[in-house]
Amino acid sequence: MRKTKVKICGITNLADAEASIEYGADALGFVFVKSSPRYIDVEKAQKIIATLPPCITTVGVFTEGTEEYIKAVIEQSGINLIQFHGHFPRTIIEAFSTRAIQVVSIRDNQRSEDIRLPVRAYLLDNANENGGGGTGIPFHWDCALPFQKWGRIILAGGLTIEIVRNAIEKVHPYAVDVCSGVERDRGKKDHAKLKQFIEIAKATAPTGVPSRTASLWRNWT
């Protein structure tokens, strides 16, 4: 039985990174967006990433930036994957296609469009009033089901310990992504919630997952 994978996003300090790994997280997200309360600078991220075991996948979250800038952050920080959050030119996405995750901001009753971006996975999140994601609010999970035809799905959008089991059973994603749902303050994780969230997600088996999702990140088999 394949276990649901878990990405803990918005890591800002070593203690939260270590706790996430201890409780079984598969990937950690670092937000390189200065306007975000979970922003971390490249130097601090590098220091944390340098201490992590090699089985942990690290993801850098970007809302803007040139190809050269993103390459520089990858080189300096040591992140493995890029999460494109926003409207990036297709040329930039294609430049990082072997390590890219594209965020798709879902509006209720929105229909999926077969855009076939050259990425490794799609992260589904709730759309805010500007069309972006990162609201910390769930969307109607029925809207996520048509997106399965795109490939690997990572489910986000206000997941908490109270609803993550139902979300996995409804959407059967390859992975779940959580940030504010396991925080005690913005940018600071609640370690009790971290532990419980990961335990619930790992104990809930996804169903109906296409065979092509058998491998995504280096530790996700």
C-alpha positions as CSV (number, residue, x, y, z in Angstrom):
1,M,0.0,0.0,0.0
2,R,1.5,3.3,-1.1
3,K,1.4,6.0,1.7
4,T,0.4,9.5,0.9
5,K,3.5,11.8,0.8
6,V,3.7,14.9,2.9
7,K,5.3,18.3,2.1
8,I,5.6,20.8,5.0
9,C,5.8,24.3,3.5
10,G,6.9,27.6,5.0
11,I,9.9,26.3,6.8
12,T,11.7,29.3,8.4
13,N,13.9,27.7,11.1
14,L,16.0,24.5,11.8
15,A,13.8,23.4,14.7
16,D,10.7,23.1,12.5
17,A,12.7,21.4,9.8
18,E,14.0,18.8,12.2
19,A,10.6,18.2,13.8
20,S,9.0,17.7,10.3
21,I,11.6,15.2,9.4
22,E,11.4,13.4,12.7
23,Y,7.7,12.9,12.3
24,G,8.0,11.6,8.8
25,A,7.7,14.5,6.3
26,D,9.0,13.7,2.8
27,A,9.6,17.2,1.6
28,L,10.2,20.7,3.0
29,G,9.2,24.0,1.3
30,F,11.1,27.2,1.6
31,V,9.4,30.4,0.5
32,F,11.6,32.9,-1.4
33,V,9.0,35.6,-1.5
34,K,9.9,38.7,0.5
35,S,6.3,39.8,1.0
36,S,5.4,36.5,2.7
37,P,5.4,36.1,6.5
38,R,7.1,32.7,5.8
39,Y,9.9,34.3,3.8
40,I,13.4,32.9,4.3
41,D,16.5,34.4,2.7
42,V,18.8,32.2,0.6
43,E,21.6,32.1,3.1
44,K,19.4,30.9,6.0
45,A,17.8,28.3,3.8
46,Q,21.2,27.0,2.7
47,K,22.3,26.6,6.3
48,I,19.1,24.6,7.1
49,I,19.3,22.5,3.9
50,A,22.9,21.6,4.5
51,T,22.0,19.8,7.7
52,L,19.2,17.7,6.2
53,P,19.5,14.0,5.4
54,P,19.8,13.3,1.6
55,C,16.5,11.5,1.5
56,I,14.6,14.7,2.2
57,T,13.5,16.7,-0.9
58,T,13.6,20.5,-0.6
59,V,11.4,22.8,-2.6
60,G,11.8,26.5,-3.3
61,V,8.6,28.6,-3.7
62,F,8.8,31.5,-6.2
63,T,6.2,34.0,-7.3
64,E,8.5,35.9,-9.6
65,G,12.0,35.9,-10.9
66,T,14.1,35.5,-14.0
67,E,15.6,32.2,-15.1
68,E,19.0,33.5,-14.0
69,Y,17.7,34.5,-10.6
70,I,16.1,31.1,-10.0
71,K,19.2,29.3,-11.1
72,A,21.3,31.4,-8.6
73,V,18.9,30.5,-5.8
74,I,19.1,26.8,-6.6
75,E,22.9,27.0,-6.7
76,Q,23.2,29.0,-3.4
77,S,20.5,27.2,-1.4
78,G,20.8,23.7,-2.6
79,I,17.1,23.2,-3.2
80,N,16.0,20.3,-5.3
81,L,12.7,21.5,-6.9
82,I,11.0,24.7,-7.8
83,Q,7.4,25.5,-7.1
84,F,6.1,28.1,-9.5
85,H,3.4,30.1,-7.7
86,G,1.9,32.6,-10.2
87,H,2.1,33.4,-13.8
88,F,5.5,32.6,-15.1
89,P,6.4,32.7,-18.8
90,R,6.3,29.2,-20.3
91,T,9.9,29.5,-21.3
92,I,11.0,29.8,-17.7
93,I,8.9,26.8,-16.7
94,E,10.3,24.8,-19.6
95,A,13.8,25.7,-18.5
96,F,13.2,23.9,-15.2
97,S,10.8,21.3,-16.4
98,T,12.7,18.4,-14.8
99,R,12.4,19.9,-11.3
100,A,9.2,22.0,-11.6
101,I,5.9,22.0,-9.6
102,Q,3.2,24.3,-11.0
103,V,0.7,25.7,-8.6
104,V,-2.8,25.8,-10.0
105,S,-5.2,28.1,-8.2
106,I,-8.7,26.6,-8.1
107,R,-11.9,28.5,-8.1
108,D,-15.1,26.7,-7.1
109,N,-16.8,25.1,-10.1
110,Q,-13.7,25.8,-12.2
111,R,-13.1,23.4,-15.0
112,S,-9.7,21.9,-15.7
113,E,-8.0,22.8,-18.9
114,D,-5.6,20.5,-20.5
115,I,-2.6,22.8,-20.6
116,R,0.0,20.1,-20.5
117,L,2.8,22.1,-18.9
118,P,6.1,20.4,-18.9
119,V,6.3,20.0,-15.1
120,R,6.7,17.1,-12.7
121,A,3.6,17.8,-10.7
122,Y,0.7,20.1,-10.2
123,L,-0.1,21.6,-6.8
124,L,-3.8,22.5,-6.4
125,D,-4.6,25.4,-4.1
126,N,-7.5,27.7,-3.4
127,A,-7.6,30.9,-5.4
128,N,-7.7,34.3,-3.6
129,E,-9.4,37.4,-4.9
130,N,-6.5,38.1,-7.2
131,G,-6.5,34.6,-8.6
132,G,-3.4,33.5,-6.7
133,G,-3.2,30.8,-4.0
134,G,-1.9,30.5,-0.6
135,T,-5.1,31.4,1.2
136,G,-5.0,28.8,3.8
137,I,-8.7,28.0,3.0
138,P,-9.9,24.7,1.5
139,F,-11.7,24.6,-1.9
140,H,-14.4,22.2,-3.0
141,W,-12.5,19.0,-3.5
142,D,-14.8,17.9,-6.3
143,C,-13.0,20.6,-8.4
144,A,-9.7,18.7,-8.0
145,L,-10.8,15.4,-9.5
146,P,-10.7,16.4,-13.2
147,F,-7.1,17.6,-12.7
148,Q,-5.9,14.0,-12.2
149,K,-5.6,13.6,-15.9
150,W,-2.8,16.2,-15.9
151,G,-0.5,13.9,-14.0
152,R,0.8,13.9,-10.4
153,I,-1.4,16.0,-8.0
154,I,-0.3,17.6,-4.8
155,L,-3.3,18.8,-2.8
156,A,-3.0,22.0,-0.7
157,G,-5.5,24.6,0.3
158,G,-6.2,25.0,4.1
159,L,-5.5,21.4,5.0
160,T,-5.6,20.7,8.8
161,I,-5.6,17.7,11.0
162,E,-9.4,17.7,11.1
163,I,-9.9,17.5,7.3
164,V,-6.8,15.9,5.8
165,R,-8.1,12.4,6.0
166,N,-11.3,13.3,4.1
167,A,-9.3,15.2,1.6
168,I,-7.1,12.3,0.7
169,E,-10.0,9.9,0.5
170,K,-11.9,12.2,-1.8
171,V,-9.1,13.4,-4.1
172,H,-6.6,10.5,-3.7
173,P,-3.6,12.9,-4.4
174,Y,0.0,11.8,-4.8
175,A,0.9,14.1,-1.9
176,V,-0.5,16.7,0.5
177,D,1.0,20.1,1.2
178,V,0.4,22.0,4.5
179,C,1.6,25.3,5.9
180,S,-0.7,27.4,8.0
181,G,-2.7,24.3,9.1
182,V,0.3,23.2,11.3
183,E,1.4,26.6,12.6
184,R,1.2,28.2,16.1
185,D,2.1,31.6,14.7
186,R,2.9,32.7,11.1
187,G,6.2,31.2,10.1
188,K,6.4,29.0,13.3
189,K,5.2,25.4,13.4
190,D,3.2,23.8,16.1
191,H,5.1,20.6,16.6
192,A,2.1,18.7,18.1
193,K,0.0,19.6,15.0
194,L,2.9,18.7,12.7
195,K,3.1,15.2,14.2
196,Q,-0.6,14.6,14.1
197,F,-1.0,15.8,10.6
198,I,1.8,13.7,9.2
199,E,0.5,10.6,11.1
200,I,-3.0,11.0,9.7
201,A,-1.8,11.6,6.2
202,K,0.5,8.6,6.2
203,A,-2.2,6.4,7.6
204,T,-4.7,7.3,4.9
205,A,-4.2,5.4,1.7
206,P,-4.9,7.2,-1.6
207,T,-6.8,5.1,-4.1
208,G,-7.1,5.4,-7.9
209,V,-3.7,6.9,-8.4
210,P,-2.3,6.4,-11.9
211,S,0.8,4.2,-12.1
212,R,2.9,7.1,-13.5
213,T,2.8,8.7,-10.1
214,A,5.0,5.9,-8.7
215,S,8.0,8.2,-8.6
216,L,8.2,12.0,-8.2
217,W,10.9,13.2,-6.0
218,R,14.0,11.3,-5.1
219,N,12.6,9.9,-1.9
220,W,9.0,9.5,-3.1
221,T,8.8,5.9,-4.3
